[in-house]
């Protein structure tokens, strides 16, 4: 896959991830859209393959961080926050046991 195709694929992947991570939060969706587009526009004229490769790596790392680390929260009152985890975040968690077994 050429670098142009990789850049376009990363751009689309970041926007898809943004839509999943910030689902039902119009402010966060818009802010993320603006930031993604701004970053890609600011590096649009980059021609050095090494620099482009580094930028692709940074973008892929950001996408991974968004997908695996960001969780939504809703203020229910002035001191309470309700967390809304996505199902894909909970899959890799270690199950909790109320009564752990004794090691023999």
Rosetta blueprint (number, residue, H / E / L):
1 X L
2 X L
3 X H
4 X H
5 X H
6 X H
7 X H
8 X H
9 X H
10 X H
11 X H
12 X H
13 X H
14 X H
15 X H
16 X H
17 X H
18 X H
19 X H
20 X H
21 X H
22 X L
23 X L
24 X L
25 X L
26 X H
27 X H
28 X H
29 X H
30 X H
31 X H
32 X H
33 X H
34 X H
35 X H
36 X H
37 X H
38 X H
39 X H
40 X H
41 X H
42 X H
43 X L
44 X L
45 X L
46 X L
47 X L
48 X L
49 X H
50 X H
51 X H
52 X H
53 X H
54 X H
55 X H
56 X H
57 X H
58 X H
59 X H
60 X H
61 X H
62 X H
63 X H
64 X H
65 X H
66 X H
67 X H
68 X H
69 X H
70 X L
71 X L
72 X E
73 X E
74 X E
75 X E
76 X E
77 X E
78 X L
79 X L
80 X E
81 X E
82 X E
83 X E
84 X E
85 X L
86 X L
87 X H
88 X H
89 X H
90 X H
91 X L
92 X L
93 X L
94 X L
95 X L
96 X L
97 X L
98 X L
99 X L
100 X L
101 X L
102 X L
103 X L
104 X L
